[in-house]
Amino acid sequence: MTTRRGNGEGTIRQRTDGRWEAQLSLPGGKRKSVYGKTRKEARDALKVALKKLDDGVDLGAPGQTLEAFLESWLAESKSRVRPKTHRTYQDLLRLHVIPDIGKIQLDRLAAPQIATLLRDKQAAGLAPKTVGHIRATLRAALNQAVRWRLIAHNPAAAVAAPRVPHAEVQVLTAEEARTLLAAAKGHRHEALWVVALSLGLRQGEVLGLRWTDVDFEANTLRITRALTRVDGKLVLAEPKTEQSRRTLPLSLRVREALLAHRDRQVFTKAMAGEHWQEQDFVFASTVGTPLQPRNTLEAWYKLLAQAGLPRRKFHVARHTAVSLLIADGVPLRVVMELLGHSQISTTANTYGHVFAESLREAADAMDRTLGTGS
């Protein structure tokens, strides 16, 4: 039977099965029904639906679980992000999100449920940084749900990220860096270490360099791709961020190292003969194929040992380049551009301790200039 409507209720009636049904009109002449066991429940459901409609949610879209939405988001985002990034999204969502809260209806997902998920993951032993990545990935996905008008607000945005303990970056001193480059003298890939320590490139950016990226006339080097492994294969992918695509000036030492390396590669190519596979890589194997990141890392470890330095990750070369620039007074904004960071806060947070040391040196220099007053 149809019952009289209260102000702003819409049509509410009791169905033959005993349930109460409330209907509201949607754009385009369509109608949507919501239900309740009592008239009050149906009226409350109608109010919720009207609020969603006012917030811009497409109530005509089919209902779906969080799992169904995340799978469609993964498929849609595959063409928009780097392959390695997409694989990370897949692993985080399919291992840690979907099994726990994937059955929840997308439009019923709330911040407390996400907060509980993250808390449980930390309690299970996941590192705070990994838990933070889970939140960030879920937030990115739900932002798309908002844009698609499937939900009005992003519940992940209301959940605080876990506190990640600050890990101070390791760097080589200027003396250690010089010792390392001295040990690299004559190495087949001496230029690789010179480029890494001078320009602060990521390992994938160094290994992804091609000769077409190097302009000896303009004395510049362009970062356009990064070598990365996807599904067991080495591929050239888009840089980490849009800001990672950049053009850097060549110092005299880097220019000379690259010119010498090009001459050496011509000889290597002649020795390889028909086995050479021309792929234009600056740093290539003895047959022209890209260098394996694992082999490059092992060569780095051997170089450190040869120089009498402690075993450290390849990324320490990037950190070292930055610390040396900051210590030499190069502005943080310039360092940010060199590194390809999208925000100066990233540079400041990562290398804040180095910057603080430079400020202390500046204060000491002022004392030397003006005296201590004692």
N, C-alpha and C positions, 0 to 999 in steps of 0.2 A: 504494500500500500504506500501511496505517496503522502507525506506529511507536510504540514505547513512549515515554511522556512522562517527561521529567525533572521534578524537583520544581518546581511552579509554572509549567510550560511551557504547559499547555493541550494541545489535540490538535494534533499535528504529523504530517503525512503527505506522502508524495511522490506527486504526481499522475502520470497517465499521460503527460503531456507533458514530464515530467522536472523540473518546478518543484516546490519544497517549499511547502506550505500550512500555516499555523498558524491555528487558530480560537479565538476567545474568546467567552464569553457576554456579552450585553448586557442591560440592564434590559428587562423586557417579554418575555423569552424569545427575543429575536432573537440571532443569531450573526453575527460579523464575521470575515472571512478576511483575512490578510495573507500576503505571498508573499516568496520568496527563491530565488535560484539554488541555494543550498546549505541544508542543515539549519540551519547556524549563522546564515545570513542570515535565515531564517524565524524562528528563535528570537529573534534580536535585534529583528526587526520586531514580534514579539509583545510583547517587553518594552516597547518604545516605546508600543505601543497600550495596554498595561495601565497605563502611567504616565499617559497622556492620560485614560484612564477614571477613574483615581484623582483626577486634577485637575479632574474634572467636565466634560470635553469630551464632547459628544454624538457618539459614533462612528457612530451610525446616520444622521446627517445626510449628504446627498449631498456628495461631494467637489466642490470648485469652485476655479477660479483666483482670484487676487487681483482680476483685472479683473471677473469675474462678481460677486464680492462687493461691490466698490466701486460698481458700477452699481446693485445692489439697495439698497445703503446710501444712495446719492444719492436714489433714488426714495423711500425710507422717510423720510429726513430732511427732505424738501422741505416737509412740513407743520409741522415743528418749529422751523425757523429763518427768519430774515428773508430775503426774496427776494434781496436783494443778497448776503447771506452765502452763500446756496445757489449763486448764480452763481459766486462766488469758489471754492467747493468744486469745482464742475464744472470750471472752467478749470484749477485747479491739478492736479487728479487726471487729467483727460483730456489735458492738454498735457505734464505732467511726470512723472507716476507710471505710468499705465497703459502708455504706449508703451515704457517702460524695464523695468519689472518686473511688468507685468500678467499675463504668462503663467505666472508662478510659482504653484504650488499654494498656496492660502491657508495650509494647515497646515504648509507647509514654508518659509514666509517667515521669515527670520532677521534679527537686528539687523545683522550685517555687510553684508547686501545693501542694507538701508536706508541704512546709513552710507555705502556706496559711491555710492548714488544721490545723496545730498545733496552729497557731495564732488564728484561729476562735475558737478552742476548749478552749483556755485560756480565750478568750473574753466571752465565754459562761459560764465561772465560774469553769471550771475544774482546779484542783490544778496543779501547775507546775510539781510536781512529777508524777502525773498521765499522763500528756501530755508527759513527758519524757519517761514514760513506753510505750506510744503509738509509739513514734519515735523509741525506741529500738526494739520493736516487729516488726514493719514494716521493719526496717533495717535488722533484722535477717532473715525475710522472703525473702527480696530482695537479700540478700547475696546468698540464695539458688538459686534464679532465675539466678544469675550470674554463679554459679557453674553448673547449668543445661544448660548454654549457651542460655538462653532465652533473656537476655539483656547483653549489654557489660559492663555497669557500674551501680553501685547502687546509685540511686538519693537520697536516704535517708541519705547516708553517707555525702552528701554535705550540709545537713541542720543541723544547730547548735541546740543542745539540749537546752531547756529552763533553765534559771537559777533557781535553787532550793534554797530557803533560808536555810541556815545552822541552824539546830535545835540542840541545845546542849543536849547531852544525860543526863538523870537523873540517879543518882547513890545513893546508901546508903553509909554513912560513915562507917568506920571500927566499930565504936561504935554501930551504928544502926544495922549493920549486926550481931554483937554479940548479941544484944538485941533480934533480930528476931529469931536467932537460939535458944536462951534461951527460948523464948515463944513457940518454936516448940518442946521442950523437951517432950517426951512421946506421941506426935502425931502419929497416925497410919502411916503417911507417913513422919515422921521426916527426914528420909534419902533422900527423894525427895528434900527437901529444902536444905539439906547439899550438895547434889550433884550439884544442880543448882547454889548455891552461891560459891561453891569451884571450879567447872570446867567450869562455864560459858556456859553451854549447852543451845541450843534453847529449847523452850517448847516441840516441836515435837520430838526432840532428846531425851529429858528426858523421855517422855511418851512412846517412842518407844524402850527403853532399854529392852533387854531380858537377862535372867540369863546366856545364852550361850555367851553373850557379855562380861561377867565379869570373869576375871581370877584372883582368889585370890592367886594362887601360884606365878604368875608373877607380881601381884599387878598392873594390867592394866584393862582398860575398853575400849571396841571398839565401835565406833559409826558407825553403818552399815545401819541403817534405821531411818526414822522419821515417827511418827504417824501423819497422816493428814486426813482431811475429804474431800472426793470426792463424789459428787452426793449424799450427805447426809449420806454416810457411812464412818466409820473410817477404814483406810487402812494403812499398812506399806509401805511407798514409799522410793525411792532412796533419799539419802541426797541431800541438796540444790545444792551443787557443788561436783565435784570429790574430791576437797580438804577437803570437809566436812566429807568424809570417813576417819577416823583417829583413832589412838590408843593413849589413854591418861594414864599417871601414876596415881595411887591412892595414895592420901595422907593418913596418918595414921587415920585421923578423918573420911575421906570418907570410908575407908576400914571398920572401926569399925561400922560406921553407916549402911553400907550395910549388914554386917554380922548380926547385931541385927535385921535389917529389914527382912532378910531371915528367921531367927528364928520366928519372929512374923508372917510372911506369912505362915509358916508351921502350926502354930496354927489356923490361919484364914481358911486355907484349910481344916483342920480337922473339924472345926466347920461347914463349908459349906457342907461337906459330898458329896453326889451324885450331888449336885447343882454346884459344882466347875467345871469350864470349863478350863482345863489346856491349856494355850497359852504361857507359859514361860515368861510372862511379869514381870519385876522387880517391877513395880508399877502398881498393878492391883486392880480391884474392889473386893468386898467381895466374888465374885463368879469367880474370875480369868480373867474376861474380861478386855480389856484396859480401862484406866480411861478416862472419858469424858473431853476434854480440857476445856469446859465451867465450869464443876464442879471443876476442878483443879484451875481455875482462881478464882472462888468464895472462895475456901478454902484459896488461897493466900491472898485475900482481908481480910478475917476474921483473918488470922494470923497477918497481918499488923496492923489491928485494935487492936488485943489483945496485940501486942507489943507497942501500942501507937504511931504508925508511920503513916504518911499520905498514902492515897490510891494511889498506883502506879501500872503500868502494870507489868505482870510477867517478861517481858523482862528486867526489871530493875535489876533482879538477874544476868543476863549475863553481863550487863554493870558494875555492882558492882564488880564482879569477876575480870574483866579486870582492872578497876581503882585501885583495891587493889594490883594487881600484878605489874602494872606499878609504883605505888607509892612505892612499895618495891624494885624497881630497876630491875625487870625482863625485858630483852631486848624485843623490839618491835617485832623482828622476831620470838621469842619464843611465844609471845602472839598471833601472827598471826597463828602459827601452832596450838595452843591450840583452837582457835576459829574456825579453819577450813576456814579462809579467803583464797581466791585464789590469792590475791595480797596484798602486804604490804601497798600499798597506801590506800586500803580500811580501814585497821586498823588505819593507821595514820590519815586519814581524819575524821574517826568516833570518835577517842579518842585523837585527837590532843591536846585538851584543858587539858586533864588529864596529857598528856606527858609534856606539857608546865609547869604545876604546879610542876611536878617532877623535871624539870630542874631548876625551881626557888628554890626548896628545896635544890638542889645540890649546887646552888650558895650561899645560906644562910649557908650551911654546910661548904663551903670553907671559908666563912667569919669567922665562929666560929673557924676553924682550923688555919687560917693564920692571923686573925685579920682584922679590917677594914682599918687600916692605919691612923686613926685619933688620 
